[in-house]
Amino acid sequence: MEAISGDTVVEIVTTVFVLSTMFSMGLKLSITQLVGALRDRQLLIKSLVVNLVAVPLVAYHWCSVKHWIVS
């Protein structure tokens, strides 16, 4: 049996935490609040920019820094 690395454990715990937080917050919103948020184009554009541009850039930068520190 292979040992699970610390990085894998952190990634799994972080993913579960983020998804459960998003789910619990989603349950607190009413249907009209959800529909209102989806109709707000500025909010959707900001969300897309953050999720498709900013997060990958931060992750890439973090990975390159981590690689540089290890090397």
VOZAFI-852611 format. One record per residue (C-alpha): residue in one letter; x, y, z; residue number from 0. Coordinates in Angstrom, 1 decimal. Example, Ala and Ser with C-alpha at 12.3 -4.5 7.8 and 13.67 -1.06 7.14 Angstrom:
BEGIN
resn,u,v,w,resi
A,12.3,-4.5,7.8,0;
S,13.7,-1.1,7.1,1;
***
This chain:
BEGIN
resn,u,v,w,resi
M,0.0,0.0,0.0,0;
E,1.4,3.4,-1.0,1;
A,1.5,6.3,1.5,2;
I,-0.5,9.4,0.6,3;
S,1.6,12.5,0.4,4;
G,0.9,15.6,2.5,5;
D,0.2,17.7,-0.7,6;
T,-2.5,15.2,-1.7,7;
V,-4.2,15.4,1.7,8;
V,-4.1,19.2,1.7,9;
E,-5.6,19.3,-1.8,10;
I,-8.4,17.0,-0.9,11;
V,-9.2,18.7,2.4,12;
T,-9.1,22.1,0.7,13;
T,-11.4,20.9,-2.1,14;
V,-13.9,19.5,0.3,15;
F,-13.9,22.6,2.4,16;
V,-14.4,25.0,-0.6,17;
L,-17.2,22.9,-2.1,18;
S,-19.0,22.4,1.2,19;
T,-18.8,26.1,1.9,20;
M,-20.1,27.0,-1.6,21;
F,-22.9,24.4,-1.1,22;
S,-23.9,25.7,2.3,23;
M,-24.0,29.3,1.1,24;
G,-26.0,28.3,-1.9,25;
L,-28.6,26.7,0.3,26;
K,-29.0,30.0,2.2,27;
L,-29.9,31.9,-0.9,28;
S,-33.5,32.1,-2.2,29;
I,-34.3,31.2,-5.8,30;
T,-34.9,34.9,-6.5,31;
Q,-31.5,35.8,-5.1,32;
L,-29.9,33.1,-7.3,33;
V,-31.7,34.3,-10.4,34;
G,-30.8,37.9,-9.6,35;
A,-27.2,37.0,-9.3,36;
L,-27.2,35.1,-12.6,37;
R,-28.9,38.0,-14.4,38;
D,-26.3,40.5,-13.1,39;
R,-23.9,40.6,-16.1,40;
Q,-21.1,42.5,-14.3,41;
L,-21.1,39.9,-11.6,42;
L,-20.9,37.1,-14.1,43;
I,-18.1,38.8,-16.0,44;
K,-16.1,39.4,-12.9,45;
S,-16.6,35.8,-11.8,46;
L,-15.5,34.5,-15.2,47;
V,-12.4,36.7,-15.2,48;
V,-11.4,35.6,-11.8,49;
N,-12.0,31.9,-12.4,50;
L,-10.6,31.7,-15.9,51;
V,-7.7,34.2,-15.7,52;
A,-6.7,35.2,-12.2,53;
V,-6.9,31.8,-10.5,54;
P,-4.8,30.0,-13.1,55;
L,-2.3,32.9,-13.1,56;
V,-1.9,32.7,-9.3,57;
A,-1.7,28.9,-9.4,58;
Y,0.9,29.0,-12.1,59;
H,2.9,31.6,-10.2,60;
W,2.6,29.6,-7.0,61;
C,3.8,26.4,-8.8,62;
S,6.7,28.2,-10.4,63;
V,7.8,29.7,-7.0,64;
K,7.4,26.3,-5.3,65;
H,9.5,24.7,-8.1,66;
W,12.1,27.4,-7.8,67;
I,12.4,27.0,-4.0,68;
V,12.7,23.2,-4.3,69;
S,15.4,23.5,-6.9,70;
***
